[in-house]
Amino acid sequence: MELTHKVILDTDIGTDVDDALALAVLLGSKDVDLLGITTVYGDTKLRAQIALHLCLIAEREIPVFAGESMPLSGKDVWLSGAEGEDIEGLDRHLVSTNSGVDFMVGAVNAQPGQVDLMAIGPLTNIARAIESSIEFMQNIKHLWIMGGDFSESKIEHNFKCDVTAAKKVLESNIPITILDLPSAQKTIIRSKEINRIRNSGKLGPFLYAEIMKWIEPRNQDWTIPHDPIAILGCLQPAYFQLSNFGKVHINPDGVSRWAEHPDGNVQLLLHKEPEKAVEKMIALLNALN
């Protein structure tokens, strides 16, 4: 059977738990050909080792490449300090010496119009890919982004971490769909769903531990699965609605605005059935048996 989606995941996995959930969703999707994973922002080698660790638990061999560690903006990198904490054996995972940007450009240009690129971290790798290859922009099938906050004058983390890269990517002519922060916040997983994740598939115990590591210091019994929901926008479009096309403006502080425009390249991913999206996420985690 031919797989429906050829995908590259670009991620800052290791800081918040939702990147790991997003990777698990892709690994559990039988209609996804995950061509590779690229990591971005900060200690990208460590992030790559975390991604390799998840793939090992899931018994999947997926190429993983460390990408750009420093933002184009020159801004200092912010890390939680908990990246990779309590994950034993990360040093055994050998990361490719090939760069994440080179892999991304090569894979997209080798399969024009076939590769969906899913960006769930700062957009530095994609911006560097645009700089390095004119063909890259033309050859991407679609770019799916989790980022931005278009409802108020708020600054969202992924865009803030590299405003220069975000501006370059959003003002390109690449076809883009964005799940922004307010839309993502319509899906919340609480204790009931978190306990179901604990017992779901090969990655369940790991994901549960990562969720608890994130929510317990914040005295929460819930979390928002921003990144896996953005992934589901591509894989399960029936659960979502799309806005008309528009353009995004982002100011130097990272405040972003989307406005409908006939020549725009950016659509917003809007929830239609958020509860079903959460159920599908858990079902895909269970598929990793």
C-alpha positions as CSV (number, residue, x, y, z in Angstrom):
1,M,0.0,0.0,0.0
2,E,1.3,3.4,-0.9
3,L,1.5,5.7,2.1
4,T,-0.5,8.9,1.8
5,H,1.8,11.5,3.4
6,K,5.5,11.9,3.0
7,V,6.5,14.0,6.1
8,I,9.5,15.7,7.6
9,L,9.1,16.7,11.3
10,D,11.0,19.8,12.4
11,T,10.9,20.0,16.1
12,D,12.4,21.5,19.3
13,I,11.6,18.2,21.1
14,G,12.7,18.0,24.8
15,T,11.4,21.2,26.2
16,D,7.6,20.8,26.3
17,V,6.0,17.4,26.2
18,D,3.8,18.1,23.1
19,D,6.7,17.7,20.7
20,A,7.1,14.1,21.9
21,L,3.3,13.6,21.5
22,A,3.5,14.9,18.0
23,L,6.3,12.5,17.1
24,A,4.4,9.6,18.6
25,V,1.3,10.5,16.5
26,L,3.3,10.4,13.4
27,L,4.9,7.1,14.4
28,G,1.5,5.6,15.0
29,S,0.0,6.8,11.7
30,K,0.2,3.9,9.2
31,D,-0.4,6.3,6.3
32,V,2.6,8.4,7.1
33,D,6.1,7.9,5.5
34,L,8.2,9.8,8.1
35,L,11.2,10.6,5.9
36,G,13.2,12.1,8.8
37,I,13.3,14.4,11.8
38,T,15.2,17.6,12.1
39,T,15.8,19.4,15.4
40,V,16.0,23.1,16.0
41,Y,16.9,25.7,18.7
42,G,19.5,25.3,21.5
43,D,21.1,22.0,22.1
44,T,20.0,20.4,18.8
45,K,22.2,17.3,19.3
46,L,20.5,16.6,22.6
47,R,17.1,17.1,21.0
48,A,18.1,14.7,18.2
49,Q,19.1,12.1,20.8
50,I,15.7,12.5,22.5
51,A,14.0,11.9,19.2
52,L,16.2,8.9,18.5
53,H,15.3,7.5,22.0
54,L,11.6,7.7,21.2
55,C,12.1,6.0,17.9
56,L,14.0,3.2,19.6
57,I,11.2,2.6,22.1
58,A,8.7,2.6,19.2
59,E,11.0,0.2,17.3
60,R,11.2,2.5,14.3
61,E,14.3,3.4,12.4
62,I,13.8,7.1,11.4
63,P,16.7,9.3,10.3
64,V,17.3,12.2,12.7
65,F,19.4,15.2,12.1
66,A,20.5,18.1,14.3
67,G,19.6,21.4,12.8
68,E,20.3,25.1,13.6
69,S,21.1,25.8,17.3
70,M,21.2,29.6,17.2
71,P,18.3,31.8,16.0
72,L,18.8,34.0,12.9
73,S,17.6,36.9,15.1
74,G,20.8,36.6,17.3
75,K,18.6,36.5,20.4
76,D,19.8,34.4,23.3
77,V,18.4,30.8,23.4
78,W,15.9,30.0,26.2
79,L,15.9,26.5,27.6
80,S,13.9,25.1,30.4
81,G,16.9,23.3,31.8
82,A,14.9,20.0,31.9
83,E,15.7,18.9,28.4
84,G,16.7,15.2,28.5
85,E,16.4,15.1,32.3
86,D,15.7,11.6,33.8
87,I,16.1,10.0,30.3
88,E,18.8,7.3,30.7
89,G,21.1,6.3,27.9
90,L,20.8,9.3,25.6
91,D,24.5,9.3,25.0
92,R,24.3,5.9,23.2
93,H,22.3,7.5,20.4
94,L,24.6,8.6,17.7
95,V,23.4,11.6,15.8
96,S,24.2,12.0,12.1
97,T,26.9,14.4,11.2
98,N,24.8,15.7,8.2
99,S,23.0,18.9,9.0
100,G,19.3,19.1,9.5
101,V,19.0,21.9,6.9
102,D,20.9,19.9,4.3
103,F,18.7,16.9,4.8
104,M,15.5,19.0,4.6
105,V,16.6,20.7,1.4
106,G,17.8,17.5,-0.2
107,A,14.6,15.5,0.7
108,V,12.2,18.2,-0.5
109,N,14.1,18.9,-3.7
110,A,14.4,15.2,-4.5
111,Q,10.6,14.8,-4.4
112,P,9.0,18.0,-5.7
113,G,5.5,18.6,-4.6
114,Q,5.4,15.4,-2.4
115,V,6.7,16.3,1.0
116,D,4.7,17.9,3.9
117,L,6.9,19.7,6.3
118,M,5.6,20.0,9.8
119,A,7.3,22.7,11.9
120,I,6.5,22.6,15.6
121,G,9.4,24.7,16.9
122,P,11.1,27.9,16.0
123,L,11.3,28.3,12.2
124,T,15.1,28.7,12.0
125,N,15.8,25.5,9.9
126,I,13.1,26.4,7.4
127,A,14.4,29.9,7.0
128,R,18.0,28.6,6.5
129,A,16.6,26.1,3.9
130,I,14.9,29.0,2.0
131,E,18.2,30.9,2.0
132,S,20.2,27.9,0.7
133,S,17.9,26.8,-2.1
134,I,15.5,28.7,-4.4
135,E,14.0,25.4,-5.5
136,F,13.1,24.5,-1.9
137,M,10.3,26.9,-1.6
138,Q,8.9,25.8,-5.0
139,N,9.1,22.1,-4.1
140,I,7.5,21.9,-0.7
141,K,4.0,20.4,-0.9
142,H,2.8,22.1,2.2
143,L,4.2,23.7,5.4
144,W,2.2,23.0,8.6
145,I,3.1,25.3,11.5
146,M,2.2,25.4,15.2
147,G,2.9,29.0,16.2
148,G,1.7,32.6,16.5
149,D,-1.2,34.2,18.4
150,F,-3.5,36.0,16.0
151,S,-6.3,36.9,18.4
152,E,-4.6,39.5,20.6
153,S,-1.3,41.4,20.9
154,K,0.4,38.4,22.5
155,I,3.8,36.9,21.8
156,E,3.8,33.1,21.1
157,H,6.9,31.1,22.0
158,N,7.9,29.6,18.7
159,F,7.7,32.9,16.8
160,K,9.4,34.8,19.6
161,C,12.4,32.5,19.7
162,D,13.4,33.5,16.2
163,V,11.4,36.4,14.9
164,T,13.8,36.9,11.9
165,A,13.2,33.3,10.8
166,A,9.5,33.5,11.3
167,K,9.2,36.6,9.2
168,K,11.3,35.1,6.4
169,V,9.2,31.9,6.3
170,L,5.8,33.5,6.7
171,E,6.5,36.1,3.9
172,S,7.7,33.4,1.5
173,N,5.4,32.0,-1.2
174,I,5.3,28.5,0.5
175,P,1.7,27.2,1.0
176,I,1.3,27.4,4.8
177,T,-1.4,26.3,7.3
178,I,-1.0,27.5,10.9
179,L,-2.5,26.3,14.1
180,D,-2.1,29.4,16.4
181,L,-2.1,29.3,20.1
182,P,-5.7,30.3,20.8
183,S,-6.9,27.6,18.4
184,A,-4.6,25.0,20.0
185,Q,-5.9,25.9,23.5
186,K,-9.4,24.6,22.6
187,T,-8.0,21.1,23.1
188,I,-7.1,20.2,26.7
189,I,-6.2,16.8,28.0
190,R,-7.0,16.2,31.6
191,S,-6.3,13.5,34.1
192,K,-8.6,11.0,32.4
193,E,-6.9,11.4,29.1
194,I,-3.5,11.5,30.6
195,N,-4.0,8.2,32.3
196,R,-5.2,6.7,29.0
197,I,-2.0,7.9,27.4
198,R,-0.1,6.1,30.1
199,N,-1.5,2.8,28.9
200,S,-1.3,3.5,25.2
201,G,1.1,1.7,23.1
202,K,4.9,1.3,23.4
203,L,5.5,5.0,24.1
204,G,2.7,5.4,26.6
205,P,4.8,5.1,29.8
206,F,7.4,7.5,28.5
207,L,4.9,10.1,27.3
208,Y,3.1,9.9,30.7
209,A,6.3,10.5,32.6
210,E,7.1,13.5,30.3
211,I,3.6,14.9,30.8
212,M,3.9,14.6,34.6
213,K,7.3,16.2,34.5
214,W,5.8,19.1,32.8
215,I,2.6,19.6,34.7
216,E,3.4,18.7,38.3
217,P,5.8,21.7,38.9
218,R,3.0,23.9,37.7
219,N,0.4,22.3,40.0
220,Q,-1.7,21.3,36.9
221,D,-3.7,18.2,36.2
222,W,-4.0,19.1,32.5
223,T,-1.9,20.0,29.5
224,I,-2.6,21.3,26.0
225,P,-1.4,19.1,23.1
226,H,-0.5,22.0,20.7
227,D,1.8,20.2,18.4
228,P,0.0,16.9,17.8
229,I,-3.1,18.8,17.0
230,A,-1.2,20.7,14.4
231,I,-0.1,17.4,13.0
232,L,-3.7,16.1,12.9
233,G,-4.6,19.1,10.8
234,C,-2.8,17.4,7.9
235,L,-3.6,13.8,8.7
236,Q,-7.3,14.2,9.8
237,P,-8.7,17.3,8.0
238,A,-12.3,16.3,8.7
239,Y,-11.9,17.5,12.3
240,F,-11.0,21.0,11.3
241,Q,-12.0,24.0,9.2
242,L,-9.7,26.2,7.2
243,S,-9.8,30.0,6.9
244,N,-9.6,31.8,3.7
245,F,-6.1,32.7,2.5
246,G,-4.3,35.6,4.1
247,K,-1.0,37.1,4.9
248,V,0.9,37.2,8.3
249,H,2.7,40.3,9.5
250,I,5.1,39.8,12.5
251,N,6.7,42.8,14.2
252,P,10.3,42.8,15.7
253,D,8.9,41.8,19.1
254,G,7.2,38.7,17.8
255,V,3.6,40.0,17.8
256,S,1.9,38.4,14.8
257,R,-1.2,39.4,12.8
258,W,-3.1,37.5,10.2
259,A,-5.3,39.2,7.7
260,E,-7.4,37.8,4.8
261,H,-5.8,38.7,1.5
262,P,-6.5,37.4,-2.1
263,D,-2.8,36.9,-2.8
264,G,-2.1,35.3,0.6
265,N,-0.4,32.0,1.1
266,V,-1.4,31.3,4.7
267,Q,-4.5,29.6,6.0
268,L,-5.5,29.2,9.7
269,L,-6.4,25.8,11.1
270,L,-9.6,26.1,13.0
271,H,-11.3,23.5,15.2
272,K,-14.5,21.9,14.2
273,E,-14.5,18.8,16.4
274,P,-11.7,19.2,19.1
275,E,-12.9,16.3,21.2
276,K,-12.6,13.9,18.2
277,A,-9.2,15.3,17.5
278,V,-8.1,14.3,21.0
279,E,-9.6,10.9,20.6
280,K,-7.8,10.4,17.4
281,M,-4.5,11.4,18.9
282,I,-4.9,8.8,21.7
283,A,-6.0,6.2,19.1
284,L,-2.8,6.8,17.1
285,L,-0.7,6.4,20.3
286,N,-2.4,3.1,20.9
287,A,-1.5,2.0,17.4
288,L,2.1,1.8,18.5
289,N,1.7,-1.7,20.0
